[in-house]
Every structure is written in C-alpha cells, then in structure tokens.
Amino acid sequence: MENVLLASELVKNYHKDTVSARCAVKIDISKAFDSVQWHFLLSTLKVLGFPERFIHWLKLCFTTASFSVQVNGELVGFFRSTREKTRSRISCWTARHLSFAGRLQLIVSVIHSLTNFWISAFRLPKKCIEEIDKLCVSFLWSGPELNPKKAKVIWKDVCKPKEEGSLGLRSISEANKYDKWSSLGRLFDIIGPRGSIDLGIPIHSTMETVLATHRTRTHQVEFLNEIEEAITSQHLKGMSAEEDMVLWQQKIDKFKARFTSKETWRLILEEQPRVEWYKGIWFTHNTPKYAFMVWLAA
C-alpha cells in the first residue's frame, strides 16, 4: 500500500501543462532480475535509445539488490545477490589447460559445493538449476568454449553413482527437493492462495493442524477433491501420541537419527543395474585423467 501511495504522489501533476516534459515507466524488476540475462537487457535498452543515466538507474536496481532471511518473525542480516557468481567462477578457469578429470573435479569441489550450500537453506527455482547444469555440462565437455552441443554423454547419465557406470556426480535438481506427504506434489504451486481459501485451510497450517481440525468438503474442481481424499487417507493412518522425533531413512525400511547425504541421495535416485567394470576404473589410487578416458571409452 505504501508503494501505491508513493507512486500516486510522484505522478500527481503529470497531466498539467505547467510542468516540464516527463513520463512514468512501470518496470517488472523481479522478472528482469530472475528471468533475463542482465547484459542482454542493458544492451537492448541501449539499442532502443534510452538515456545512459536511465540505464544506469535500472542497472543499480537489479545488480545491487540485497536479501534477508526471516527467523521467528525478525530479519536476520542481509546478503547480496550472486546470480552471476557461477558463470564468473567458471570463466576464471577457462584460461587454464585442464583435462576432463580436472574440469570434473572443479565442478564437484566448487560449483556443486557452492550450490549445495544455497539449497540447504532455499529451494532454488527450476530455471536456475537448469542454467547451472547447462554451464557445468558445457564446461566439462568443451572447456573455454562453454558449448553444450559438444557433450559426449547426456548430463542425466553423468549424474549417477559410479557403480551404475557413471561419474558419481550428484544431480542438483535431485538435491533441490522438498518433503512431501502425498504424491500430488507441492500443492501451493498448483492451486495457489485461492486454493487454500477454497479448501478452508489456512496457508501456513501444518499437517498436524489439518488432520486435527479439517472437515472434508466437496468441490466443483476435481483436483481439490483429490486433495481432500489425500487428507482423508492420511487421517485414516492415524497419529501417534508419542513425542515427535527426527529419523532419517537409510534404506527401504530402516531409519536412523543420523543424517547422511550419501544415503539420502541413493534413496532419491531411481536405482539402475550395477556394472562390474567400474571397479577396474574407479579403484583407489587411480590416475583421474586416465580413469576418465577409460570410463568414456567404456
């Protein structure tokens, strides 16, 4: 509301003949920040003849943005945007003469480590993950050219365990997932805030609250009825009166209090047949450069 009032105050006298020539431009800064390559946006504005000062103002809007995390209702610190950080890190490696194995090691130790740090706190947008994967596959197979068309093996097959005949990379998209209580997926992405109203469930409700207080309704929209059925099914399973405790699934029917990313990753993956020859390539004390080439030939 404050932004609307401020905008109204700024354009209050624009229609009068007594003021100097001026205009107002509505800009979707969020789209410019998230969806468009910044250098493309700035170049387009220059071609269209916008003044340098105006372009500079826009550049400041999306290159100096800061973010904060809200904990218990309070903002805790601020951090700057790092949208181009992955590309800039890869660019600084392009002058080096690296083998396939060298590039693979940099992807694992730098790019994936950096990305895993962020996804431990946030769920990254799908487009962001796709862009990072595209940069990684381009760097692995073409080096300085960053040409994705030179890939010898598709990225999905690269991101599998070594026992299944791959390189053992962990897919970022697999790690960038959320907990789910049903097979319907993340409901808010599908039904939006309006769906919460139609279901009669407050948007910040927990599953415990829903199961304890929600009354089943019949809806004209079929998907909302599917959600009602899923809630009913979950309710029939019952809730334990014991104190909740955190357990991490290690195998199909085995749970432990200790979390390991390796076991969790294996559970997320679709299991593929094992290959026996991987032991002859990825043995202890192998030479990474030659091991990669043998794997490629296999």
C-alpha positions in Angstrom: 0.0 0.0 0.0 2.9 2.4 0.8 4.3 1.8 -2.7 1.0 2.6 -4.3 0.6 5.8 -2.3 4.2 6.9 -3.1 3.7 6.2 -6.9 0.4 8.2 -6.8 2.2 11.1 -5.2 5.0 11.1 -7.7 2.7 11.3 -10.8 0.2 13.6 -9.2 0.8 16.6 -11.5 2.0 14.8 -14.6 -1.1 15.8 -16.6 -0.7 19.5 -16.1 0.7 21.7 -18.9 2.7 23.8 -16.5 5.2 21.1 -15.6 8.2 20.1 -17.8 8.0 17.1 -20.2 8.2 13.9 -18.3 7.0 10.3 -18.2 6.5 7.4 -15.9 7.6 3.8 -16.7 6.3 0.7 -15.0 9.1 -1.9 -14.8 8.9 -5.5 -13.7 12.2 -5.6 -11.7 11.6 -9.1 -10.4 11.3 -10.5 -13.9 14.4 -8.6 -15.0 16.3 -10.0 -12.0 15.2 -13.6 -12.3 14.5 -14.4 -15.9 16.5 -12.2 -18.3 20.3 -12.1 -18.8 21.4 -8.7 -17.5 23.8 -7.9 -20.3 21.1 -8.6 -22.8 18.7 -6.3 -21.0 21.2 -3.5 -20.8 22.2 -3.9 -24.5 18.5 -3.9 -25.6 17.9 -0.6 -23.7 20.9 1.0 -25.4 19.7 -0.1 -28.9 16.3 1.3 -28.2 17.9 4.7 -27.4 17.3 5.0 -23.7 19.5 7.6 -21.9 22.6 6.3 -20.2 21.6 7.7 -16.9 18.2 5.9 -17.1 20.0 2.6 -18.0 22.4 3.1 -15.1 19.4 3.6 -12.7 17.9 0.3 -13.9 21.2 -1.5 -13.6 21.5 -0.4 -10.0 18.0 -1.8 -9.2 18.9 -5.4 -10.1 22.6 -5.6 -9.5 22.7 -4.1 -6.0 19.7 -6.0 -4.7 20.0 -7.4 -1.1 18.1 -10.2 0.6 17.4 -11.2 4.1 16.1 -14.3 5.9 13.3 -14.0 8.4 13.7 -16.1 11.5 10.9 -16.1 14.1 9.4 -13.0 12.6 12.6 -11.0 12.5 15.0 -10.3 9.6 18.5 -11.7 10.3 21.2 -10.0 8.4 21.4 -9.2 4.6 23.3 -10.7 1.8 23.9 -9.5 -1.8 22.8 -11.2 -5.0 25.1 -13.7 -6.6 23.1 -14.6 -9.7 26.2 -14.4 -12.0 28.6 -16.0 -9.5 28.6 -19.4 -11.0 29.3 -18.1 -14.5 32.1 -15.8 -13.3 33.7 -18.7 -11.4 33.7 -20.9 -14.5 35.0 -18.0 -16.6 38.1 -17.6 -14.4 39.0 -21.3 -15.1 38.8 -21.0 -18.9 42.3 -19.8 -19.4 43.7 -23.0 -17.8 44.5 -26.1 -19.8 42.5 -28.7 -17.9 41.8 -32.3 -18.7 38.3 -33.8 -18.5 39.1 -35.1 -15.0 40.4 -31.6 -13.9 37.2 -29.9 -15.0 35.1 -32.6 -13.3 37.0 -32.0 -10.0 36.4 -28.3 -10.2 32.7 -28.8 -10.9 32.4 -31.2 -7.9 34.5 -29.2 -5.4 33.5 -25.6 -6.3 30.2 -25.3 -8.3 28.3 -28.2 -6.7 29.6 -27.3 -3.2 28.6 -23.7 -3.6 25.1 -24.7 -4.9 24.6 -27.3 -2.2 25.3 -24.5 0.4 22.4 -22.5 -1.0 19.9 -25.3 -1.4 20.5 -26.3 2.2 18.6 -23.1 3.1 16.5 -22.3 0.0 14.7 -24.2 -2.7 16.2 -22.8 -5.9 14.0 -22.1 -9.0 13.9 -24.7 -11.7 15.3 -22.3 -14.3 18.2 -21.5 -12.0 19.1 -25.2 -11.6 18.8 -25.7 -15.4 21.1 -22.8 -16.1 23.7 -24.1 -13.6 23.5 -27.6 -15.1 23.9 -26.1 -18.6 27.1 -24.3 -17.5 28.5 -27.4 -15.9 27.9 -29.7 -18.9 29.3 -27.0 -21.2 32.5 -26.6 -19.1 33.0 -30.3 -18.6 32.9 -31.2 -22.3 34.1 -28.1 -24.1 36.2 -26.1 -21.6 36.6 -22.4 -22.5 34.1 -22.6 -25.3 31.2 -23.4 -22.9 29.5 -25.1 -25.8 26.7 -27.5 -24.6 26.5 -29.1 -28.1 29.8 -30.9 -27.6 28.6 -33.1 -24.8 29.6 -36.8 -25.3 27.2 -38.1 -22.6 23.9 -36.5 -21.5 24.0 -34.8 -18.1 21.4 -37.1 -16.6 23.6 -40.1 -17.2 26.6 -38.4 -15.8 24.8 -37.7 -12.5 24.6 -41.3 -11.4 26.6 -43.5 -9.0 29.9 -44.9 -10.2 28.6 -48.4 -9.5 26.0 -47.8 -12.2 28.6 -46.9 -14.8 28.7 -43.1 -14.3 30.9 -40.4 -12.8 29.2 -40.2 -9.4 28.1 -36.6 -9.6 25.1 -35.7 -7.6 22.3 -34.0 -9.6 21.5 -30.6 -8.2 17.8 -31.0 -9.2 17.6 -34.2 -7.1 19.0 -32.5 -4.1 16.8 -29.4 -4.5 13.6 -31.2 -3.4 11.1 -30.7 -0.6 9.4 -33.1 1.8 6.0 -34.3 0.6 3.2 -36.0 2.4 1.3 -37.1 -0.8 2.0 -37.9 -4.5 0.2 -34.7 -5.6 3.4 -32.6 -5.3 3.8 -29.1 -3.9 0.2 -28.0 -3.6 0.7 -24.3 -3.4 2.4 -24.3 -6.9 -0.7 -25.9 -8.3 -3.7 -24.3 -6.5 -2.1 -21.0 -5.3 -3.5 -18.9 -2.5 -7.1 -19.2 -3.8 -7.0 -23.0 -3.4 -6.2 -22.5 0.3 -9.3 -20.5 0.7 -11.5 -23.0 -1.3 -10.2 -25.8 0.9 -10.8 -23.8 4.1 -7.2 -24.5 5.2 -5.0 -21.5 6.4 -2.0 -21.2 4.1 0.5 -21.7 7.0 -1.2 -24.7 8.6 0.8 -27.8 9.5 -0.3 -31.3 8.6 -0.9 -31.9 12.3 -3.4 -29.0 12.5 -5.1 -30.0 9.2 -5.6 -33.6 10.3 -6.9 -32.5 13.7 -9.3 -29.7 12.6 -10.2 -30.0 8.9 -13.6 -31.1 7.7 -14.0 -32.7 4.3 -15.7 -30.7 1.6 -17.0 -31.4 -1.9 -15.7 -29.1 -4.6 -16.5 -28.5 -8.2 -12.8 -28.5 -9.1 -11.7 -32.2 -9.3 -8.1 -31.6 -8.1 -9.4 -30.1 -4.9 -11.4 -33.2 -4.3 -8.2 -35.2 -4.9 -6.6 -33.2 -2.1 -9.5 -33.9 0.2 -9.1 -37.6 -0.5 -5.4 -37.4 0.2 -6.1 -35.7 3.6 -8.7 -38.3 4.5 -6.3 -41.1 3.6 -3.6 -39.5 5.7 -6.1 -39.1 8.6 -7.1 -42.7 8.5 -3.4 -43.7 9.0 -3.8 -42.1 12.5 -1.4 -40.0 14.5 0.8 -41.3 17.3 0.5 -39.7 20.8 4.2 -40.1 21.3 6.7 -37.2 21.2 7.9 -36.5 17.7 11.5 -37.3 16.9 13.5 -36.8 13.7 14.5 -40.0 11.9 16.3 -40.2 8.5 15.6 -43.1 6.2 18.7 -45.0 5.4 17.2 -47.9 3.4 13.7 -49.0 2.4 12.6 -49.9 6.0 15.5 -48.7 8.0 15.6 -45.3 9.9 18.3 -43.7 11.9 18.7 -40.4 13.9 21.9 -39.7 12.0 21.6 -38.0 8.6 24.0 -38.8 5.7 23.7 -37.1 2.4 25.1 -40.1 0.6 22.3 -42.5 1.8 19.6 -39.8 1.2 20.9 -39.3 -2.4 20.8 -43.0 -3.1 17.1 -43.2 -1.9 16.1 -40.3 -4.1 17.7 -41.8 -7.2 16.0 -44.3 -9.5 18.1 -47.4 -9.0 19.7 -48.7 -12.1 21.5 -52.0 -12.8 25.1 -52.1 -11.4 28.1 -52.7 -13.6 31.0 -54.8 -12.5 33.7 -53.0 -14.6 33.5 -49.8 -12.6 35.9 -51.4 -10.0 38.6 -51.6 -12.7 38.3 -47.8 -13.4 37.5 -46.1 -10.1 39.8 -48.0 -7.8 41.8 -46.4 -5.0 44.9 -44.5 -6.2 43.8 -44.4 -9.8 45.0 -41.6 -12.0 41.9 -39.4 -12.6 42.9 -38.3 -16.1 43.3 -41.8 -17.4 40.3 -43.2 -15.4 38.1 -40.6 -17.0 39.3 -41.5 -20.5 38.8 -45.3 -19.9 35.3 -44.6 -18.5 34.5 -42.5 -21.6 35.6 -45.4 -23.8 33.6 -47.9 -21.8 
